[in-house]
């Protein structure tokens, strides 16, 4: 799993022209799919020359473009909390509290709930 942040690498990438780890992942996905840049463009309409520039580190893609590219491979970009310093959104806390309440109620009623629910 890729855990580095986009901003952590942007200055470093621009100064050394190294591809961002997400762009390296794009190249790996494209190659694993057996697609050339031209084939990717034909399939998605996304310019192969631009994708190649992202993969080489010549250009840093905006998040909106990364979302389009990853979606073409069946992926969705998602923010995942790292460590214990992440900020919790109120709706996340409410959802967690509801799940705990459901578990406690089920325990009181002698029921077993699936933790994946």
OpenMM code with the backbone's topology and positions (N, CA, C; nanometers):
from openmm import Vec3, app, unit

residues = "UNK UNK UNK UNK UNK UNK UNK UNK UNK UNK UNK UNK UNK UNK UNK UNK UNK UNK UNK UNK UNK UNK UNK UNK UNK UNK UNK UNK UNK UNK UNK UNK UNK UNK UNK UNK UNK UNK UNK UNK UNK UNK UNK UNK UNK UNK UNK UNK UNK UNK UNK UNK UNK UNK UNK UNK UNK UNK UNK UNK UNK UNK UNK UNK UNK UNK UNK UNK UNK UNK UNK UNK UNK UNK UNK UNK UNK UNK UNK UNK UNK UNK UNK UNK UNK UNK UNK UNK UNK UNK UNK UNK UNK UNK UNK UNK UNK UNK UNK UNK UNK UNK UNK UNK UNK UNK UNK UNK UNK UNK UNK UNK UNK UNK UNK UNK UNK".split()
positions = [
    Vec3(0.0859, -0.1188, 0.0000),
    Vec3(0.0000, 0.0000, 0.0000),
    Vec3(0.0893, 0.1235, 0.0000),
    Vec3(0.0512, 0.2174, -0.0777),
    Vec3(0.1254, 0.3422, -0.0889),
    Vec3(0.0788, 0.4361, 0.0217),
    Vec3(0.1717, 0.4791, 0.1094),
    Vec3(0.1310, 0.5615, 0.2230),
    Vec3(0.1930, 0.7001, 0.2213),
    Vec3(0.2670, 0.7333, 0.1166),
    Vec3(0.3276, 0.8651, 0.1116),
    Vec3(0.2242, 0.9673, 0.0661),
    Vec3(0.2453, 1.0905, 0.1036),
    Vec3(0.1495, 1.1928, 0.0636),
    Vec3(0.1951, 1.2611, -0.0641),
    Vec3(0.0996, 1.3135, -0.1346),
    Vec3(0.1256, 1.3805, -0.2618),
    Vec3(0.2161, 1.5012, -0.2398),
    Vec3(0.1828, 1.5863, -0.1425),
    Vec3(0.2601, 1.7084, -0.1178),
    Vec3(0.4014, 1.6790, -0.0687),
    Vec3(0.4200, 1.5670, 0.0023),
    Vec3(0.5524, 1.5328, 0.0518),
    Vec3(0.6530, 1.5176, -0.0615),
    Vec3(0.6069, 1.4798, -0.1781),
    Vec3(0.6975, 1.4496, -0.2877),
    Vec3(0.7016, 1.5564, -0.3963),
    Vec3(0.6068, 1.6478, -0.3981),
    Vec3(0.5961, 1.7388, -0.5113),
    Vec3(0.7230, 1.8222, -0.5320),
    Vec3(0.7765, 1.8850, -0.4276),
    Vec3(0.8982, 1.9656, -0.4424),
    Vec3(1.0177, 1.8791, -0.4811),
    Vec3(1.0288, 1.7633, -0.4177),
    Vec3(1.1385, 1.6716, -0.4473),
    Vec3(1.1313, 1.6237, -0.5927),
    Vec3(1.0123, 1.5936, -0.6385),
    Vec3(0.9935, 1.5461, -0.7755),
    Vec3(1.0338, 1.6543, -0.8746),
    Vec3(0.9892, 1.7765, -0.8503),
    Vec3(1.0195, 1.8846, -0.9429),
    Vec3(1.1684, 1.9139, -0.9487),
    Vec3(1.2368, 1.9016, -0.8359),
    Vec3(1.3790, 1.9344, -0.8348),
    Vec3(1.4641, 1.8226, -0.8947),
    Vec3(1.4235, 1.6976, -0.8803),
    Vec3(1.5040, 1.5862, -0.9305),
    Vec3(1.4418, 1.5164, -1.0504),
    Vec3(1.3233, 1.5611, -1.0908),
    Vec3(1.2519, 1.5006, -1.2026),
    Vec3(1.2300, 1.3518, -1.1834),
    Vec3(1.2020, 1.3122, -1.0619),
    Vec3(1.1676, 1.1742, -1.0318),
    Vec3(1.0162, 1.1602, -1.0380),
    Vec3(0.9660, 1.0526, -1.0955),
    Vec3(0.8204, 1.0348, -1.0973),
    Vec3(0.7654, 1.0183, -0.9566),
    Vec3(0.6493, 1.0739, -0.9352),
    Vec3(0.5790, 1.0545, -0.8087),
    Vec3(0.5459, 0.9059, -0.7958),
    Vec3(0.5453, 0.8510, -0.6739),
    Vec3(0.5128, 0.7087, -0.6569),
    Vec3(0.3799, 0.6680, -0.7212),
    Vec3(0.2817, 0.7572, -0.7220),
    Vec3(0.1557, 0.7230, -0.7882),
    Vec3(0.1748, 0.7104, -0.9395),
    Vec3(0.2630, 0.7903, -0.9954),
    Vec3(0.2900, 0.7823, -1.1395),
    Vec3(0.3667, 0.6547, -1.1727),
    Vec3(0.4535, 0.6128, -1.0828),
    Vec3(0.5219, 0.4849, -1.1015),
    Vec3(0.4208, 0.3708, -1.0976),
    Vec3(0.3219, 0.3832, -1.0101),
    Vec3(0.2161, 0.2822, -1.0007),
    Vec3(0.1346, 0.2789, -1.1297),
    Vec3(0.1084, 0.3955, -1.1869),
    Vec3(0.0352, 0.4028, -1.3135),
    Vec3(0.1114, 0.3263, -1.4213),
    Vec3(0.2414, 0.3502, -1.4294),
    Vec3(0.3226, 0.2802, -1.5303),
    Vec3(0.3159, 0.1290, -1.5087),
    Vec3(0.3269, 0.0869, -1.3842),
    Vec3(0.3212, -0.0574, -1.3540),
    Vec3(0.1860, -0.1160, -1.3931),
    Vec3(0.0783, -0.0443, -1.3658),
    Vec3(-0.0546, -0.0925, -1.4031),
    Vec3(-0.0701, -0.1001, -1.5551),
    Vec3(-0.0236, 0.0016, -1.6226),
    Vec3(-0.0340, 0.0046, -1.7695),
    Vec3(0.0458, -0.1096, -1.8309),
    Vec3(0.1677, -0.1289, -1.7825),
    Vec3(0.2523, -0.2349, -1.8362),
    Vec3(0.1966, -0.3733, -1.8011),
    Vec3(0.1447, -0.3887, -1.6799),
    Vec3(0.0847, -0.5169, -1.6406),
    Vec3(-0.0362, -0.5495, -1.7277),
    Vec3(-0.1011, -0.4457, -1.7768),
    Vec3(-0.2165, -0.4629, -1.8647),
    Vec3(-0.1726, -0.4824, -2.0102),
    Vec3(-0.0417, -0.4730, -2.0341),
    Vec3(0.0117, -0.4931, -2.1679),
    Vec3(-0.0210, -0.3802, -2.2638),
    Vec3(-0.0403, -0.2603, -2.2107),
    Vec3(-0.0800, -0.1474, -2.2944),
    Vec3(0.0372, -0.0537, -2.3208),
    Vec3(0.0473, -0.0109, -2.4449),
    Vec3(0.1401, 0.0968, -2.4783),
    Vec3(0.0708, 0.2292, -2.4444),
    Vec3(0.1459, 0.3369, -2.4501),
    Vec3(0.0846, 0.4686, -2.4280),
    Vec3(-0.0220, 0.4960, -2.5335),
    Vec3(0.0053, 0.4561, -2.6584),
    Vec3(-0.0919, 0.4767, -2.7661),
    Vec3(-0.2182, 0.3943, -2.7431),
    Vec3(-0.2029, 0.2721, -2.6943),
    Vec3(-0.3195, 0.1876, -2.6660),
    Vec3(-0.4017, 0.2444, -2.5506),
    Vec3(-0.3316, 0.2982, -2.4499),
    Vec3(-0.4030, 0.3607, -2.3386),
    Vec3(-0.4845, 0.4792, -2.3898),
    Vec3(-0.4246, 0.5604, -2.4753),
    Vec3(-0.4950, 0.6759, -2.5301),
    Vec3(-0.6157, 0.6317, -2.6130),
    Vec3(-0.5980, 0.5283, -2.6946),
    Vec3(-0.7091, 0.4800, -2.7774),
    Vec3(-0.8241, 0.4276, -2.6915),
    Vec3(-0.7901, 0.3643, -2.5811),
    Vec3(-0.8933, 0.3072, -2.4931),
    Vec3(-0.9649, 0.4141, -2.4114),
    Vec3(-0.8902, 0.5126, -2.3624),
    Vec3(-0.9459, 0.6070, -2.2647),
    Vec3(-0.9676, 0.7477, -2.3182),
    Vec3(-0.8995, 0.7828, -2.4270),
    Vec3(-0.9062, 0.9189, -2.4765),
    Vec3(-0.8108, 1.0132, -2.4047),
    Vec3(-0.7403, 0.9613, -2.3032),
    Vec3(-0.6435, 1.0421, -2.2282),
    Vec3(-0.5132, 1.0440, -2.3087),
    Vec3(-0.4568, 1.1616, -2.3351),
    Vec3(-0.3381, 1.1702, -2.4213),
    Vec3(-0.2198, 1.0875, -2.3698),
    Vec3(-0.1730, 0.9963, -2.4532),
    Vec3(-0.0598, 0.9113, -2.4165),
    Vec3(0.0670, 0.9901, -2.3906),
    Vec3(0.0877, 1.0989, -2.4653),
    Vec3(0.2074, 1.1809, -2.4459),
    Vec3(0.2065, 1.2449, -2.3066),
    Vec3(0.0901, 1.2813, -2.2578),
    Vec3(0.0783, 1.3391, -2.1237),
    Vec3(0.1023, 1.2318, -2.0185),
    Vec3(0.0409, 1.1153, -2.0378),
    Vec3(0.0618, 1.0053, -1.9430),
    Vec3(0.2098, 0.9687, -1.9360),
    Vec3(0.2761, 0.9640, -2.0522),
    Vec3(0.4195, 0.9342, -2.0533),
    Vec3(0.5002, 1.0366, -1.9760),
    Vec3(0.4629, 1.1635, -1.9879),
    Vec3(0.5322, 1.2696, -1.9126),
    Vec3(0.5131, 1.2513, -1.7624),
    Vec3(0.3928, 1.2098, -1.7210),
    Vec3(0.3681, 1.1831, -1.5789),
    Vec3(0.4535, 1.0650, -1.5326),
    Vec3(0.4542, 0.9587, -1.6116),
    Vec3(0.5279, 0.8378, -1.5738),
    Vec3(0.6778, 0.8632, -1.5629),
    Vec3(0.7314, 0.9496, -1.6466),
    Vec3(0.8755, 0.9811, -1.6439),
    Vec3(0.9122, 1.0833, -1.5366),
    Vec3(0.8141, 1.1551, -1.4860),
    Vec3(0.8423, 1.2595, -1.3888),
    Vec3(0.8667, 1.3937, -1.4536),
    Vec3(0.8394, 1.4060, -1.5831),
    Vec3(0.8565, 1.5334, -1.6516),
    Vec3(0.7478, 1.6331, -1.6116),
    Vec3(0.6323, 1.5812, -1.5730),
    Vec3(0.5197, 1.6645, -1.5301),
    Vec3(0.4580, 1.6019, -1.4060),
    Vec3(0.4038, 1.6861, -1.3188),
    Vec3(0.3338, 1.6390, -1.1992),
    Vec3(0.1845, 1.6523, -1.2255),
    Vec3(0.1126, 1.5410, -1.2232),
    Vec3(-0.0296, 1.5468, -1.2571),
    Vec3(-0.1133, 1.6048, -1.1438),
    Vec3(-0.2172, 1.6801, -1.1801),
    Vec3(-0.3122, 1.7221, -1.0767),
    Vec3(-0.3944, 1.6011, -1.0322),
    Vec3(-0.4480, 1.6096, -0.9140),
    Vec3(-0.5255, 1.4994, -0.8577),
    Vec3(-0.6411, 1.4590, -0.9493),
    Vec3(-0.7053, 1.5560, -1.0123),
    Vec3(-0.8179, 1.5251, -1.1007),
    Vec3(-0.7748, 1.4334, -1.2155),
    Vec3(-0.6557, 1.4511, -1.2681),
    Vec3(-0.6054, 1.3657, -1.3767),
    Vec3(-0.5685, 1.2274, -1.3239),
    Vec3(-0.5090, 1.2219, -1.2045),
    Vec3(-0.4771, 1.0921, -1.1452),
    Vec3(-0.6037, 1.0096, -1.1224),
    Vec3(-0.7104, 1.0762, -1.0808),
    Vec3(-0.8370, 1.0050, -1.0602),
    Vec3(-0.8860, 0.9429, -1.1903),
    Vec3(-0.8772, 1.0162, -1.2993),
    Vec3(-0.9195, 0.9656, -1.4307),
    Vec3(-0.8344, 0.8454, -1.4712),
    Vec3(-0.7042, 0.8586, -1.4548),
    Vec3(-0.6120, 0.7527, -1.4961),
    Vec3(-0.6352, 0.6262, -1.4142),
    Vec3(-0.6414, 0.6404, -1.2821),
    Vec3(-0.6588, 0.5226, -1.1979),
    Vec3(-0.7947, 0.4570, -1.2218),
    Vec3(-0.8971, 0.5364, -1.2462),
    Vec3(-1.0295, 0.4803, -1.2736),
    Vec3(-1.0262, 0.3933, -1.4002),
    Vec3(-0.9436, 0.4307, -1.4970),
    Vec3(-0.9310, 0.3519, -1.6202),
    Vec3(-0.8786, 0.2111, -1.5921),
    Vec3(-0.8061, 0.1958, -1.4824),
    Vec3(-0.7534, 0.0650, -1.4430),
    Vec3(-0.8397, -0.0020, -1.3358),
    Vec3(-0.9532, 0.0596, -1.3036),
    Vec3(-1.0433, 0.0006, -1.2051),
    Vec3(-1.0113, 0.0360, -1.0611),
    Vec3(-0.9375, 0.1436, -1.0411),
    Vec3(-0.9011, 0.1876, -0.9064),
    Vec3(-0.9691, 0.3196, -0.8730),
    Vec3(-0.9896, 0.3425, -0.7444),
    Vec3(-1.0406, 0.4693, -0.6946),
    Vec3(-0.9398, 0.5194, -0.5921),
    Vec3(-0.8993, 0.6439, -0.6056),
    Vec3(-0.8076, 0.7026, -0.5074),
    Vec3(-0.8858, 0.7332, -0.3802),
    Vec3(-0.8295, 0.6941, -0.2675),
    Vec3(-0.8966, 0.7099, -0.1394),
    Vec3(-0.7977, 0.7604, -0.0355),
    Vec3(-0.8448, 0.8479, 0.0498),
    Vec3(-0.7625, 0.8935, 0.1620),
    Vec3(-0.7740, 0.7911, 0.2750),
    Vec3(-0.6594, 0.7460, 0.3237),
    Vec3(-0.6559, 0.6469, 0.4302),
    Vec3(-0.5807, 0.7061, 0.5482),
    Vec3(-0.6409, 0.7030, 0.6673),
    Vec3(-0.5711, 0.7580, 0.7848),
    Vec3(-0.4411, 0.6825, 0.8118),
    Vec3(-0.3397, 0.7579, 0.8526),
    Vec3(-0.2102, 0.6997, 0.8844),
    Vec3(-0.1761, 0.7350, 1.0284),
    Vec3(-0.1383, 0.6342, 1.1058),
    Vec3(-0.0982, 0.6583, 1.2437),
    Vec3(-0.2149, 0.7044, 1.3294),
    Vec3(-0.1828, 0.7675, 1.4405),
    Vec3(-0.2872, 0.8108, 1.5329),
    Vec3(-0.3042, 0.9626, 1.5345),
    Vec3(-0.2491, 1.0310, 1.4363),
    Vec3(-0.2578, 1.1774, 1.4356),
    Vec3(-0.3597, 1.2308, 1.3358),
    Vec3(-0.4330, 1.1423, 1.2688),
    Vec3(-0.5271, 1.1888, 1.1679),
    Vec3(-0.6488, 1.2552, 1.2324),
    Vec3(-0.7106, 1.3438, 1.1592),
    Vec3(-0.8288, 1.4167, 1.2058),
    Vec3(-0.9523, 1.3335, 1.1734),
    Vec3(-1.0371, 1.3134, 1.2721),
    Vec3(-1.1597, 1.2360, 1.2518),
    Vec3(-1.2722, 1.3309, 1.2162),
    Vec3(-1.3479, 1.2936, 1.1155),
    Vec3(-1.4641, 1.3712, 1.0748),
    Vec3(-1.5827, 1.3339, 1.1624),
    Vec3(-1.6696, 1.4320, 1.1921),
    Vec3(-1.7843, 1.4024, 1.2797),
    Vec3(-1.8673, 1.2845, 1.2316),
    Vec3(-1.8901, 1.2722, 1.0999),
    Vec3(-1.9721, 1.1618, 1.0508),
    Vec3(-1.9038, 1.0267, 1.0722),
    Vec3(-1.7704, 1.0241, 1.0741),
    Vec3(-1.6987, 0.9005, 1.1031),
    Vec3(-1.7179, 0.8604, 1.2487),
    Vec3(-1.7093, 0.9589, 1.3368),
    Vec3(-1.7277, 0.9315, 1.4799),
    Vec3(-1.8691, 0.8810, 1.5051),
    Vec3(-1.9681, 0.9443, 1.4444),
    Vec3(-2.1073, 0.9023, 1.4622),
    Vec3(-2.1251, 0.7590, 1.4131),
    Vec3(-2.0696, 0.7280, 1.2967),
    Vec3(-2.0797, 0.5920, 1.2434),
    Vec3(-2.0153, 0.4898, 1.3345),
    Vec3(-1.8983, 0.5223, 1.3884),
    Vec3(-1.8300, 0.4313, 1.4809),
    Vec3(-1.9112, 0.4119, 1.6080),
    Vec3(-1.9679, 0.5211, 1.6609),
    Vec3(-2.0485, 0.5099, 1.7825),
    Vec3(-2.1743, 0.4255, 1.7591),
    Vec3(-2.2362, 0.4412, 1.6426),
    Vec3(-2.3537, 0.3585, 1.6099),
    Vec3(-2.3170, 0.2113, 1.6038),
    Vec3(-2.2034, 0.1812, 1.5426),
    Vec3(-2.1597, 0.0418, 1.5332),
    Vec3(-2.1327, -0.0165, 1.6712),
    Vec3(-2.0709, 0.0622, 1.7585),
    Vec3(-2.0458, 0.0157, 1.8955),
    Vec3(-2.1779, -0.0064, 1.9688),
    Vec3(-2.2709, 0.0867, 1.9529),
    Vec3(-2.4018, 0.0730, 2.0179),
    Vec3(-2.4737, -0.0519, 1.9678),
    Vec3(-2.4672, -0.0785, 1.8389),
    Vec3(-2.5301, -0.1986, 1.7831),
    Vec3(-2.4669, -0.3253, 1.8398),
    Vec3(-2.3344, -0.3246, 1.8536),
    Vec3(-2.2653, -0.4403, 1.9100),
    Vec3(-2.3059, -0.4615, 2.0559),
    Vec3(-2.3138, -0.3537, 2.1330),
    Vec3(-2.3526, -0.3663, 2.2735),
    Vec3(-2.4968, -0.4152, 2.2878),
    Vec3(-2.5843, -0.3625, 2.2046),
    Vec3(-2.7242, -0.4059, 2.2086),
    Vec3(-2.7368, -0.5534, 2.1712),
    Vec3(-2.6631, -0.5948, 2.0700),
    Vec3(-2.6676, -0.7348, 2.0291),
    Vec3(-2.6130, -0.8248, 2.1386),
    Vec3(-2.5076, -0.7797, 2.2046),
    Vec3(-2.4501, -0.8584, 2.3135),
    Vec3(-2.5518, -0.8734, 2.4267),
    Vec3(-2.6219, -0.7635, 2.4588),
    Vec3(-2.7247, -0.7693, 2.5634),
    Vec3(-2.8383, -0.8639, 2.5257),
    Vec3(-2.8686, -0.8723, 2.3969),
    Vec3(-2.9765, -0.9590, 2.3500),
    Vec3(-2.9278, -1.0999, 2.3193),
    Vec3(-2.7998, -1.1272, 2.3433),
    Vec3(-2.7447, -1.2589, 2.3185),
    Vec3(-2.7236, -1.2893, 2.1713),
    Vec3(-2.7189, -1.1859, 2.0884),
    Vec3(-2.6986, -1.2043, 1.9456),
    Vec3(-2.5516, -1.1833, 1.9112),
    Vec3(-2.5125, -1.2361, 1.7990),
    Vec3(-2.3791, -1.2129, 1.7475),
    Vec3(-2.3912, -1.1352, 1.6173),
    Vec3(-2.3165, -1.0275, 1.6061),
    Vec3(-2.3171, -0.9467, 1.4835),
    Vec3(-2.1866, -0.9699, 1.4099),
    Vec3(-2.1943, -0.9666, 1.2799),
    Vec3(-2.0766, -0.9754, 1.1965),
    Vec3(-2.0013, -0.8440, 1.2044),
    Vec3(-1.8724, -0.8466, 1.2369),
    Vec3(-1.7938, -0.7229, 1.2494),
    Vec3(-1.7759, -0.6518, 1.1167),
    Vec3(-1.7963, -0.7215, 1.0060),
    Vec3(-1.7765, -0.6598, 0.8751),
    Vec3(-1.8963, -0.5766, 0.8335),
    Vec3(-2.0031, -0.5804, 0.9047),
    Vec3(-2.1246, -0.5071, 0.8659),
    Vec3(-2.1103, -0.3593, 0.8821),
] * unit.nanometer
topology = app.Topology()
chain = topology.addChain("A")
for resn in residues:
    res = topology.addResidue(resn, chain)
    for name in ("N", "CA", "C"):
        topology.addAtom(name, app.Element.getBySymbol(name[0]), res)
